[in-house]
Amino acid sequence: MGTTDSSLPPSSDWIYTESSRILNTAATVVSITSDMVAMVFRDIEDFLTELSGYGEQAQHCISQKRSELKKARDELIHNLVTCYKTRQKIFDRLKLERIVLHDEAVKLKQDAEINLAKCSDESDTNCQVLNKNLTRLSTRANTLVKKTEIHSKKEFSERRKNIIKMIACDRKAVEQAYKATQNIIKDIKDCMFSETKNPMFF
């Protein structure tokens, strides 16, 4: 009894099912990450609005940083969307390749059925033609099976690799959002403290 590589999925059906499940999970994670990034910047905006009530100096310090805050937010969202779109293009290409293979399988099935139907009228001539076509149909079938197996392994590997990259984009976005807002808050605190000499606000 031969051994099998346990690192490979058991079938193409399993690959498609598992890939779909992982993609659905990834889509949820992507949505959550986008919300988290937006929430971080909403929170800092609320904080700055509240802080501006401490007087003209506070408003002055905050106004110096608002454009920087908007730039950081826009850049983060742009990078996040770009990352997702890049991955999605790869997923769409894999899906298109799978559709092409499916269409080939449908055409092969139709050709086989046509040949069988011609032979069913018990015409010796038609059955002789069928016998000649069987070799060609068999060759096409074997080629299609090999192409499907290759694509299945490729799709599994590509999806897994790119989902990992999407998660890395998520982590980077959250880390950058936190770092950007913390730096802005620090600068505003330094500005207010240097002018007021009063740390009571913080």
KOLBA-603353 format. One record per residue: residue number from 1; residue in one letter; x, y, z of N, C-alpha, C, CB in turn. Coordinates in Angstrom, 2 decimals, decimal comma. Each point is the difference from the previous one (the first is absolute). Glycine has a CB too. Layout:
N
NODE_resi_resn_n.u_n.v_n.w_ca.u_ca.v_ca.w_c.u_c.v_c.w_cb.u_cb.v_cb.w
NODE_NUM_A_X_Y_Z_X_Y_Z_X_Y_Z_X_Y_Z
...
//
This chain:
202
NODE_resi_resn_n.u_n.v_n.w_ca.u_ca.v_ca.w_c.u_c.v_c.w_cb.u_cb.v_cb.w
NODE_1_M_0,84_-1,18_0,00_-0,84_1,18_0,00_0,88_1,24_0,00_-1,84_-1,24_1,22
NODE_2_G_1,61_2,16_-2,22_0,84_1,18_-0,13_-0,31_1,02_1,07_0,14_-0,40_-2,44
NODE_3_T_0,80_1,25_2,67_-0,19_1,06_0,99_-0,52_1,25_-0,70_1,84_-0,94_1,45
NODE_4_T_-2,48_1,79_-0,71_-0,52_1,26_-0,54_0,60_1,15_0,76_-2,14_-1,10_-0,69
NODE_5_D_2,24_2,23_0,02_0,53_1,20_0,64_-1,12_0,68_0,77_1,74_0,29_-1,82
NODE_6_S_-1,67_-0,36_3,14_-1,07_0,55_0,83_-0,06_1,52_-0,06_0,23_-1,97_1,50
NODE_7_S_0,82_2,60_-2,07_-0,01_1,45_-0,08_-0,88_0,50_-1,14_2,29_0,03_0,96
NODE_8_L_-2,68_-0,94_-1,86_-0,85_0,38_-1,12_-1,46_-0,29_0,33_1,88_-0,45_-1,61
NODE_9_P_-2,80_1,27_1,10_-1,42_-0,25_0,24_-0,45_-1,27_-0,68_-0,39_2,45_0,20
NODE_10_P_-0,61_-3,13_0,33_-0,43_-1,29_-0,53_-0,67_0,07_-1,36_-0,24_-0,71_2,31
NODE_11_S_-0,37_1,82_-2,68_-0,69_0,08_-1,28_-0,22_1,44_-0,39_-1,12_-2,18_0,44
NODE_12_S_0,82_2,38_-1,75_-0,25_1,36_-0,47_-1,27_0,56_0,63_1,16_-0,53_-2,16
NODE_13_D_-2,15_-0,34_2,40_-1,24_0,46_0,65_0,31_0,56_1,39_-1,32_-1,72_-1,28
NODE_14_W_2,20_1,03_1,99_0,38_0,47_1,33_0,68_1,36_-0,09_0,26_-2,38_0,78
NODE_15_I_0,58_2,55_-1,79_0,70_1,26_-0,19_-0,98_1,14_-0,19_1,94_-1,21_-1,00
NODE_16_Y_-2,91_1,01_0,11_-0,96_1,06_-0,29_-0,83_0,34_1,24_-0,09_-0,75_-2,40
NODE_17_T_-0,34_-0,30_3,12_-0,81_0,22_1,20_0,81_0,72_1,08_-1,34_-2,05_-0,54
NODE_18_E_2,55_1,57_0,78_0,84_0,59_1,03_0,43_1,42_-0,36_0,81_-2,30_0,60
NODE_19_S_-0,49_2,51_-1,88_0,40_1,33_-0,44_-1,14_1,00_0,18_1,57_-1,03_-1,65
NODE_20_S_-2,78_0,59_1,32_-1,16_0,88_0,16_-0,21_0,35_1,47_-1,05_-1,02_-2,04
NODE_21_R_1,21_0,01_2,91_-0,17_0,24_1,43_1,05_0,99_0,50_-0,94_-2,32_0,29
NODE_22_I_2,18_2,14_-0,70_1,07_0,88_0,44_-0,21_1,42_-0,53_1,57_-1,96_0,07
NODE_23_L_-2,02_2,05_-1,33_-0,23_1,32_-0,59_-1,13_0,74_0,72_0,79_-0,87_-2,20
NODE_24_N_-1,83_0,13_2,56_-1,10_0,62_0,74_0,48_0,52_1,35_-1,64_-1,53_-1,15
NODE_25_T_2,49_0,71_1,80_0,57_0,43_1,28_0,89_1,22_-0,19_-0,09_-2,37_0,83
NODE_26_A_0,90_2,34_-1,88_0,91_1,12_-0,29_-0,79_1,27_-0,29_1,70_-1,60_-0,89
NODE_27_A_-2,81_1,46_0,16_-0,83_1,17_-0,31_-0,53_0,63_1,28_-0,64_-1,03_-2,21
NODE_28_T_0,28_0,17_3,17_-0,48_0,51_1,28_1,11_0,73_0,75_-1,66_-1,89_0,12
NODE_29_V_2,85_1,30_-0,15_1,16_0,62_0,66_0,32_1,35_-0,65_0,91_-2,27_0,58
NODE_30_V_-0,97_2,31_-1,92_0,26_1,24_-0,73_-0,98_1,08_0,43_0,89_-1,32_-1,94
NODE_31_S_-2,16_0,95_2,03_-1,03_0,95_0,39_0,25_0,52_1,41_-1,64_-1,17_-1,49
NODE_32_I_1,99_0,26_2,39_0,28_0,38_1,39_1,20_0,93_0,07_-0,96_-2,18_0,80
NODE_33_T_2,01_1,87_-1,59_1,20_0,83_0,02_-0,30_1,41_-0,50_1,39_-2,04_-0,36
NODE_34_S_-2,14_2,14_-0,73_-0,38_1,31_-0,54_-0,76_0,80_1,05_-0,08_-0,95_-2,33
NODE_35_D_-0,83_0,27_3,02_-0,78_0,67_1,05_0,90_0,44_1,15_-2,00_-1,38_-0,62
NODE_36_M_2,99_0,53_0,96_0,91_0,34_1,09_0,83_1,24_-0,33_0,10_-2,43_0,63
NODE_37_V_0,41_2,48_-1,86_0,80_1,15_-0,42_-0,85_1,27_0,04_1,42_-1,48_-1,46
NODE_38_A_-2,64_1,37_0,92_-0,91_1,16_0,00_-0,33_0,42_1,43_-0,96_-0,75_-2,20
NODE_39_M_0,77_-0,24_3,08_-0,35_0,28_1,39_1,14_0,72_0,72_-1,50_-2,02_0,01
NODE_40_V_2,73_1,60_-0,28_1,15_0,65_0,64_0,02_1,49_-0,33_1,30_-2,15_-0,13
NODE_41_F_-1,54_2,46_-1,14_0,04_1,41_-0,40_-1,24_0,77_0,46_1,37_-0,66_-1,98
NODE_42_R_-2,50_-0,02_2,08_-1,19_0,66_0,55_0,23_0,35_1,47_-1,48_-1,26_-1,62
NODE_43_D_2,08_0,32_2,34_0,27_0,24_1,42_0,95_1,18_0,21_-0,35_-2,44_0,43
NODE_44_I_1,39_2,52_-1,26_0,95_1,10_0,16_-0,66_1,33_-0,36_1,91_-1,57_-0,51
NODE_45_E_-2,80_1,55_-0,50_-0,73_1,22_-0,37_-0,89_0,45_1,16_0,03_-0,69_-2,43
NODE_46_D_-0,71_-0,26_3,06_-0,84_0,33_1,16_0,84_0,58_1,14_-1,61_-1,84_-0,65
NODE_47_F_2,78_1,24_0,85_0,90_0,46_1,06_0,48_1,43_-0,28_0,73_-2,38_0,40
NODE_48_L_-0,39_2,66_-1,66_0,48_1,33_-0,35_-1,11_1,04_0,10_1,68_-1,05_-1,51
NODE_49_T_-2,89_0,64_1,15_-1,14_0,91_0,13_-0,22_0,38_1,46_-1,07_-1,02_-2,03
NODE_50_E_1,16_0,02_2,90_-0,15_0,26_1,44_1,14_0,86_0,52_-1,20_-2,19_0,26
NODE_51_L_2,39_1,91_-0,74_1,19_0,72_0,46_-0,03_1,47_-0,42_1,29_-2,13_-0,12
NODE_52_S_-1,90_2,39_-1,04_-0,03_1,38_-0,51_-0,79_0,93_0,91_0,18_-0,91_-2,31
NODE_53_G_-0,99_0,33_3,21_-0,78_0,81_0,93_0,84_0,62_1,10_-1,91_-1,45_-0,49
NODE_54_Y_3,21_1,13_0,55_0,85_0,54_1,05_0,60_1,36_-0,35_0,51_-2,33_0,65
NODE_55_G_-0,92_2,90_-1,76_0,46_1,35_-0,30_0,68_0,16_-1,33_0,23_0,29_2,39
NODE_56_E_0,19_0,96_-2,65_0,58_0,33_-1,30_1,31_-0,73_-0,27_-1,09_2,22_0,18
NODE_57_Q_1,90_-2,35_0,86_1,28_-0,69_-0,21_-0,21_-1,46_-0,38_1,07_1,55_1,65
NODE_58_A_-2,04_-2,19_-1,00_-0,32_-1,39_-0,34_-0,48_-0,08_-1,45_-0,60_-0,49_2,41
NODE_59_Q_-0,26_1,42_-2,80_-0,52_0,02_-1,37_1,12_0,23_-1,00_-2,19_0,86_0,85
NODE_60_H_3,14_0,01_-0,48_1,14_0,28_-0,87_0,86_-1,26_-0,20_0,01_2,40_0,79
NODE_61_C_0,29_-3,08_0,30_0,83_-1,22_-0,08_-0,70_-1,09_-0,81_1,01_0,57_2,23
NODE_62_I_-2,31_-0,69_-2,04_-0,77_-1,02_-0,71_-0,08_0,31_-1,48_-1,34_-0,42_2,07
NODE_63_S_1,12_1,70_-2,40_-0,14_0,39_-1,41_1,27_-0,31_-0,80_-1,59_1,80_0,69
NODE_64_Q_2,74_-1,75_-0,02_1,27_-0,30_-0,66_0,10_-1,48_-0,39_1,06_1,86_1,30
NODE_65_K_-1,84_-2,69_-0,65_0,13_-1,45_-0,21_-1,18_-0,62_-0,75_1,33_-0,06_2,07
NODE_66_R_-2,39_0,82_-2,29_-1,18_-0,59_-0,64_0,29_-0,49_-1,42_-1,43_1,51_1,39
NODE_67_S_2,17_-0,71_-2,15_0,32_-0,41_-1,38_0,87_-1,25_0,00_-0,17_2,40_-0,75
NODE_68_E_1,08_-2,48_1,72_0,86_-1,18_0,11_-0,82_-1,24_0,36_1,91_1,47_0,70
NODE_69_L_-2,90_-1,27_0,15_-0,88_-1,11_0,39_-0,79_-0,51_-1,21_-0,17_0,95_2,32
NODE_70_K_-0,37_-0,01_-3,09_-0,78_-0,38_-1,19_0,89_-0,71_-1,02_-1,54_1,95_0,38
NODE_71_K_2,76_-1,44_-0,57_0,93_-0,61_-0,94_0,34_-1,42_0,42_0,94_2,27_-0,53
NODE_72_A_-0,68_-2,48_1,81_0,33_-1,33_0,52_-1,16_-0,96_-0,20_1,53_1,03_1,69
NODE_73_R_-2,75_-0,55_-1,40_-1,19_-0,84_-0,16_-0,21_-0,37_-1,47_-1,03_1,09_2,01
NODE_74_D_1,10_-0,11_-2,90_-0,22_-0,25_-1,43_1,05_-0,95_-0,57_-1,03_2,27_-0,21
NODE_75_E_2,27_-2,10_0,64_1,08_-0,86_-0,49_-0,18_-1,43_0,47_1,54_1,97_-0,01
NODE_76_L_-1,93_-2,15_1,26_-0,22_-1,34_0,54_-1,13_-0,71_-0,73_0,83_0,78_2,22
NODE_77_I_-1,93_-0,08_-2,40_-1,15_-0,60_-0,69_0,36_-0,34_-1,44_-1,57_1,29_1,48
NODE_78_H_2,31_-0,39_-2,14_0,43_-0,25_-1,38_0,87_-1,26_-0,08_-0,10_2,47_-0,48
NODE_79_N_1,07_-2,59_1,38_0,89_-1,16_0,00_-0,75_-1,29_0,28_1,86_1,47_0,75
NODE_80_L_-2,83_-1,38_0,15_-0,79_-1,18_0,35_-0,84_-0,46_-1,19_-0,06_0,76_2,40
NODE_81_V_-0,61_0,18_-3,05_-0,84_-0,32_-1,16_0,85_-0,54_-1,14_-1,63_1,79_0,68
NODE_82_T_2,81_-1,19_-0,90_0,90_-0,45_-1,06_0,44_-1,44_0,24_0,78_2,35_-0,34
NODE_83_C_-0,46_-2,66_1,59_0,40_-1,36_0,36_-1,11_-0,99_-0,31_1,50_0,90_1,80
NODE_84_Y_-2,73_-0,57_-1,39_-1,13_-0,89_-0,23_-0,28_-0,19_-1,49_-0,97_0,73_2,19
NODE_85_K_1,04_0,38_-2,95_-0,27_-0,08_-1,44_1,03_-0,86_-0,72_-1,06_2,26_0,11
NODE_86_T_2,31_-2,15_0,31_1,06_-0,82_-0,59_-0,27_-1,48_0,22_1,64_1,86_0,35
NODE_87_R_-2,00_-2,21_0,87_-0,31_-1,39_0,32_-1,25_-0,47_-0,76_1,05_0,29_2,27
NODE_88_Q_-2,06_0,58_-2,35_-1,25_-0,37_-0,65_0,22_-0,28_-1,48_-1,26_1,38_1,65
NODE_89_K_2,15_-0,64_-2,30_0,31_-0,24_-1,41_0,55_-1,41_-0,19_0,45_2,45_-0,34
NODE_90_I_0,39_-2,87_1,27_0,57_-1,36_-0,07_-1,10_-1,03_0,19_2,20_0,85_0,88
NODE_91_F_-3,11_-0,63_0,09_-1,10_-0,93_0,22_-0,91_-0,07_-1,22_0,10_0,48_2,46
NODE_92_D_-0,35_0,66_-3,10_-0,85_0,04_-1,19_0,64_-0,77_-1,15_-0,92_2,22_0,73
NODE_93_R_2,25_-2,09_-0,87_0,70_-0,72_-1,07_-0,09_-1,51_0,23_1,56_1,94_-0,30
NODE_94_L_-1,38_-2,37_1,53_-0,11_-1,43_0,31_-1,41_-0,52_-0,29_1,76_0,27_1,77
NODE_95_K_-2,75_0,54_-1,45_-1,39_-0,38_-0,26_-0,25_-0,14_-1,49_-0,72_1,16_2,10
NODE_96_L_1,26_-0,23_-2,89_-0,17_-0,05_-1,45_0,66_-1,24_-0,59_-0,07_2,51_-0,06
NODE_97_E_1,26_-2,84_0,55_0,69_-1,20_-0,47_-0,82_-1,25_0,32_2,22_1,14_0,33
NODE_98_R_-2,86_-1,16_0,83_-0,83_-1,13_0,38_-1,24_-0,11_-0,90_0,81_0,22_2,37
NODE_99_I_-1,38_0,92_-2,73_-1,16_0,02_-0,89_0,37_-0,55_-1,37_-0,94_1,99_1,23
NODE_100_V_2,13_-1,64_-1,72_0,47_-0,51_-1,29_0,11_-1,51_0,04_1,26_2,14_-0,41
NODE_101_L_-0,72_-2,69_1,49_0,11_-1,45_0,14_-1,38_-0,65_0,07_2,19_0,29_1,19
NODE_102_H_-3,11_0,35_-0,50_-1,37_-0,51_0,09_-0,64_-0,05_-1,39_-0,21_0,91_2,34
NODE_103_D_0,42_0,14_-3,12_-0,57_0,04_-1,35_0,60_-1,09_-0,88_-0,35_2,47_0,24
NODE_104_E_1,63_-2,73_-0,06_0,65_-1,09_-0,74_-0,63_-1,34_0,36_2,14_1,31_-0,08
NODE_105_A_-2,43_-1,51_1,35_-0,61_-1,25_0,46_-1,41_-0,15_-0,58_1,35_0,11_2,12
NODE_106_V_-2,10_0,97_-2,15_-1,36_-0,03_-0,58_0,07_-0,35_-1,47_-0,78_1,70_1,67
NODE_107_K_1,72_-1,10_-2,40_0,14_-0,27_-1,44_0,40_-1,45_-0,24_0,65_2,39_-0,39
NODE_108_L_0,23_-2,91_1,22_0,42_-1,39_-0,13_-1,18_-0,93_0,22_2,31_0,60_0,77
NODE_109_K_-3,12_-0,33_0,23_-1,18_-0,82_0,29_-0,99_0,05_-1,16_0,31_0,44_2,45
NODE_110_Q_-0,51_0,74_-3,00_-0,92_0,14_-1,12_0,48_-0,77_-1,22_-0,66_2,25_0,86
NODE_111_D_1,94_-2,17_-1,15_0,57_-0,73_-1,14_-0,14_-1,50_0,18_1,62_1,87_-0,37
NODE_112_A_-1,41_-2,35_1,59_-0,14_-1,43_0,27_-1,45_-0,44_-0,18_1,93_0,10_1,60
NODE_113_E_-2,87_0,70_-1,12_-1,42_-0,34_-0,13_-0,45_-0,01_-1,46_-0,40_1,00_2,25
NODE_114_I_0,92_-0,08_-3,04_-0,34_0,05_-1,43_0,48_-1,26_-0,70_0,14_2,50_0,03
NODE_115_N_1,08_-2,92_0,27_0,54_-1,21_-0,62_-0,77_-1,24_0,42_2,24_1,08_-0,06
NODE_116_L_-2,63_-1,14_1,34_-0,77_-1,15_0,48_-1,38_-0,03_-0,64_1,25_0,07_2,16
NODE_117_A_-1,86_1,08_-2,34_-1,33_0,07_-0,61_0,04_-0,48_-1,44_-0,59_1,91_1,50
NODE_118_K_1,65_-1,56_-2,21_0,13_-0,44_-1,39_0,14_-1,51_-0,10_1,06_2,19_-0,56
NODE_119_C_-0,42_-2,77_1,55_0,21_-1,45_-0,01_-1,24_-0,76_0,44_2,41_0,39_0,45
NODE_120_S_-3,32_0,27_0,27_-1,16_-0,68_0,57_-1,00_-0,47_-1,04_0,32_1,37_2,02
NODE_121_D_-0,21_-0,86_-3,25_-0,93_-0,48_-1,03_0,46_-1,30_-0,63_-0,63_2,36_-0,46
NODE_122_E_1,67_-2,93_1,08_0,55_-1,30_-0,39_0,58_-0,01_-1,39_-1,65_-1,04_1,49
NODE_123_S_2,07_2,18_-1,97_0,66_0,08_-1,29_1,47_-0,37_0,18_-1,61_1,79_-0,81
NODE_124_D_2,03_-2,81_0,11_1,39_-0,45_0,13_0,98_1,12_-0,34_-0,72_-2,33_-0,55
NODE_125_T_0,35_3,11_-0,46_0,89_1,08_-0,42_0,19_1,02_1,11_-0,73_-0,33_-2,37
NODE_126_N_-0,41_0,71_3,00_0,08_0,99_1,08_0,79_-0,52_1,20_-2,19_0,92_-0,76
NODE_127_C_2,00_-2,22_1,03_0,72_-0,59_1,14_1,50_-0,11_-0,29_-2,07_-1,27_0,63
NODE_128_Q_2,41_1,06_-1,87_1,42_-0,03_-0,37_0,62_1,39_0,18_-0,44_-1,87_-1,64
NODE_129_V_-0,35_2,88_1,27_0,47_1,38_0,19_0,18_0,29_1,49_-1,18_0,72_-2,13
NODE_130_L_0,22_-1,22_2,94_0,09_0,20_1,44_1,28_-0,62_0,55_-2,50_0,01_0,16
NODE_131_N_2,81_-1,22_-0,61_1,20_-0,67_0,48_1,26_0,81_-0,32_-1,15_-2,20_-0,29
NODE_132_K_1,14_2,83_-0,88_1,15_0,82_-0,39_0,08_1,27_0,87_-0,18_-0,88_-2,36
NODE_133_N_-1,00_1,38_2,71_-0,02_1,23_0,80_0,30_-0,24_1,48_-1,65_0,90_-1,61
NODE_134_L_1,46_-2,16_2,04_0,21_-0,29_1,42_1,42_0,34_0,45_-1,70_-1,80_-0,18
NODE_135_T_2,67_1,50_-0,67_1,39_0,29_0,35_0,22_1,49_0,19_0,73_-2,03_-1,26
NODE_136_R_-1,30_2,81_0,34_0,15_1,45_0,10_-0,71_0,54_1,24_0,16_0,15_-2,49
NODE_137_L_-1,38_-0,68_2,75_-0,74_0,43_1,18_0,74_-0,37_1,29_-2,14_-0,26_-1,28
NODE_138_S_2,73_-0,92_1,27_0,74_-0,46_1,18_1,23_0,89_0,25_-0,79_-2,35_-0,44
NODE_139_T_1,47_2,70_-0,64_1,17_0,88_0,12_-0,40_1,36_0,54_1,10_-1,20_-1,90
NODE_140_R_-2,21_1,74_1,38_-0,50_1,30_0,48_-0,37_-0,07_1,48_-0,85_0,51_-2,31
NODE_141_A_0,21_-1,64_2,68_-0,41_-0,16_1,40_1,21_-0,07_0,93_-2,06_-1,20_-0,78
NODE_142_N_3,06_0,44_0,38_1,21_-0,12_0,83_0,72_1,34_0,14_0,23_-2,38_-0,73
NODE_143_T_-0,17_3,11_-0,38_0,63_1,32_0,03_-0,75_0,94_0,92_0,83_-0,35_-2,34
NODE_144_L_-2,17_0,30_2,25_-0,83_0,87_0,83_0,15_-0,33_1,49_-1,63_0,20_-1,90
NODE_145_V_1,70_-1,48_2,21_0,18_-0,42_1,39_1,33_0,54_0,55_-1,36_-2,09_-0,43
NODE_146_K_2,42_1,98_-0,36_1,31_0,49_0,44_-0,02_1,51_0,19_1,11_-1,90_-1,20
NODE_147_K_-1,73_2,61_0,25_-0,08_1,46_0,10_-0,80_0,42_1,23_0,15_0,17_-2,51
NODE_148_T_-1,22_-0,92_2,80_-0,83_0,31_1,16_0,76_-0,23_1,30_-2,04_-0,61_-1,31
NODE_149_E_2,79_-0,49_1,37_0,79_-0,28_1,20_1,06_1,07_0,23_-0,39_-2,46_-0,35
NODE_150_I_1,06_2,86_-0,74_1,03_1,04_0,11_-0,62_1,32_0,47_1,33_-1,12_-1,82
NODE_151_H_-2,47_1,46_1,23_-0,65_1,26_0,37_-0,50_-0,04_1,44_-0,66_0,34_-2,39
NODE_152_S_0,14_-1,49_2,81_-0,51_-0,12_1,37_1,09_0,26_1,03_-1,70_-1,65_-0,81
NODE_153_K_2,86_1,05_0,59_1,13_0,20_0,91_0,49_1,46_-0,06_0,67_-2,43_-0,28
NODE_154_K_-0,64_2,97_-0,94_0,43_1,38_-0,17_-0,97_0,95_0,70_1,07_-0,60_-2,20
NODE_155_E_-2,37_0,36_2,04_-1,00_0,88_0,60_0,08_-0,05_1,53_-1,49_-0,34_-1,99
NODE_156_F_1,63_-0,85_2,52_0,11_-0,15_1,45_1,20_0,78_0,53_-1,09_-2,27_-0,14
NODE_157_S_2,23_2,11_-0,55_1,23_0,67_0,43_-0,11_1,52_-0,12_1,30_-2,02_-0,70
NODE_158_E_-1,84_2,48_-0,44_-0,12_1,45_-0,24_-0,97_0,66_0,98_0,51_-0,40_-2,41
NODE_159_R_-1,64_-0,25_2,63_-0,98_0,57_0,93_0,59_0,09_1,41_-1,88_-0,94_-1,40
NODE_160_R_2,51_-0,13_1,82_0,59_-0,03_1,35_1,05_1,10_0,15_-0,42_-2,48_0,13
NODE_161_K_1,30_2,60_-1,13_1,08_0,99_0,04_-0,55_1,43_0,04_1,47_-1,59_-1,25
NODE_162_N_-2,49_1,85_0,44_-0,52_1,36_-0,09_-0,91_0,36_1,16_0,16_-0,19_-2,46
NODE_163_I_-0,82_-0,79_3,05_-0,78_0,27_1,21_0,94_0,38_1,14_-1,80_-1,62_-0,75
NODE_164_I_2,95_0,96_0,82_1,00_0,36_1,01_0,47_1,43_-0,22_0,74_-2,42_0,17
NODE_165_K_-0,57_2,81_-1,44_0,41_1,37_-0,31_-1,08_1,01_0,39_1,42_-0,87_-1,88
NODE_166_M_-2,69_0,49_1,68_-1,10_0,88_0,39_0,00_0,22_1,51_-1,35_-0,81_-1,96
NODE_167_I_1,57_-0,26_2,70_0,05_0,11_1,46_1,17_0,89_0,43_-1,05_-2,30_0,21
NODE_168_A_2,18_2,18_-0,94_1,16_0,85_0,30_-0,34_1,47_-0,26_1,56_-1,89_-0,59
NODE_169_C_-2,32_2,15_-0,47_-0,44_1,37_-0,29_-0,88_0,52_1,13_0,11_-0,45_-2,47
NODE_170_D_-0,99_-0,41_2,96_-0,89_0,38_1,11_0,81_0,39_1,23_-1,77_-1,53_-0,89
NODE_171_R_2,71_0,68_1,24_0,81_0,25_1,19_0,80_1,29_-0,14_0,16_-2,48_0,40
NODE_172_K_0,42_2,68_-1,58_0,79_1,21_-0,24_-0,87_1,25_0,08_1,55_-1,33_-1,46
NODE_173_A_-2,77_1,24_0,92_-0,91_1,16_0,00_-0,36_0,41_1,43_-0,91_-0,73_-2,22
NODE_174_V_0,59_-0,27_3,04_-0,36_0,29_1,39_1,19_0,59_0,76_-1,70_-1,87_-0,05
NODE_175_E_2,88_1,28_-0,17_1,20_0,50_0,68_0,33_1,43_-0,42_0,87_-2,35_0,13
NODE_176_Q_-1,00_2,62_-1,44_0,31_1,34_-0,50_-1,02_1,02_0,50_1,05_-1,02_-2,03
NODE_177_A_-2,31_0,61_2,07_-1,05_0,90_0,49_0,28_0,39_1,45_-1,67_-1,04_-1,57
NODE_178_Y_2,02_0,05_2,37_0,29_0,26_1,42_1,22_0,91_0,14_-0,99_-2,24_0,61
NODE_179_K_2,04_1,92_-1,36_1,24_0,79_0,10_-0,23_1,44_-0,46_1,34_-2,09_-0,38
NODE_180_A_-2,06_2,25_-0,74_-0,24_1,34_-0,54_-0,78_0,87_0,98_0,03_-0,96_-2,31
NODE_181_T_-1,08_0,39_2,88_-0,83_0,79_0,92_0,74_0,30_1,30_-2,05_-1,04_-1,00
NODE_182_Q_2,83_0,08_1,48_0,76_0,23_1,23_1,04_1,11_-0,18_-0,36_-2,40_0,63
NODE_183_N_0,99_2,40_-1,80_0,99_1,05_-0,28_-0,65_1,38_-0,08_1,40_-1,68_-1,23
NODE_184_I_-2,58_1,72_0,62_-0,72_1,27_-0,12_-0,43_0,50_1,38_-0,80_-0,66_-2,30
NODE_185_I_0,28_-0,24_3,11_-0,39_0,37_1,37_1,20_0,53_0,78_-1,84_-1,73_-0,05
NODE_186_K_2,97_1,05_-0,09_1,22_0,42_0,71_0,41_1,41_-0,42_0,76_-2,40_0,16
NODE_187_D_-0,81_2,65_-1,48_0,39_1,32_-0,50_-0,93_1,09_0,54_0,92_-1,07_-2,08
NODE_188_I_-2,21_0,77_2,13_-0,96_0,97_0,52_0,23_0,25_1,49_-1,68_-0,74_-1,72
NODE_189_K_1,95_-0,31_2,46_0,30_0,15_1,43_1,24_0,86_0,21_-1,05_-2,24_0,46
NODE_190_D_2,10_1,95_-1,26_1,24_0,76_0,12_-0,23_1,47_-0,32_1,31_-2,04_-0,62
NODE_191_C_-2,14_2,28_-0,41_-0,31_1,37_-0,40_-0,73_0,74_1,12_-0,13_-0,73_-2,40
NODE_192_M_-0,88_0,10_2,96_-0,79_0,64_1,05_0,81_0,17_1,28_-2,08_-0,99_-0,99
NODE_193_F_2,87_-0,02_1,33_0,79_0,05_1,23_1,08_1,07_-0,07_-0,45_-2,43_0,36
NODE_194_S_1,05_2,54_-1,56_1,07_0,99_-0,15_-0,53_1,42_0,11_1,24_-1,61_-1,43
NODE_195_E_-2,52_1,79_1,05_-0,58_1,34_0,03_-0,64_0,31_1,36_-0,39_-0,16_-2,47
NODE_196_T_-0,30_-0,83_3,03_-0,76_0,25_1,23_0,79_-0,30_1,26_-2,05_-0,51_-1,25
NODE_197_K_3,09_-0,34_1,10_0,76_-0,46_1,16_-0,91_-0,65_1,04_1,68_1,83_-0,40
NODE_198_N_-2,79_-2,40_-0,10_-0,99_-0,58_0,92_-0,44_-1,37_-0,53_-0,79_2,31_0,70
NODE_199_P_1,23_-3,39_-0,04_-0,32_-1,34_-0,48_-1,34_-0,52_0,47_2,40_-0,43_-0,05
NODE_200_M_-3,26_1,29_0,58_-1,23_-0,47_0,61_-0,93_-0,71_-0,99_0,20_1,87_1,63
NODE_201_F_-0,07_-1,54_-2,90_-0,90_-0,59_-0,98_0,32_-1,47_-0,25_-0,26_2,24_-1,06
NODE_202_F_1,45_-2,68_1,43_0,46_-1,33_-0,37_0,40_-0,78_1,23_0,76_0,87_-2,20
//
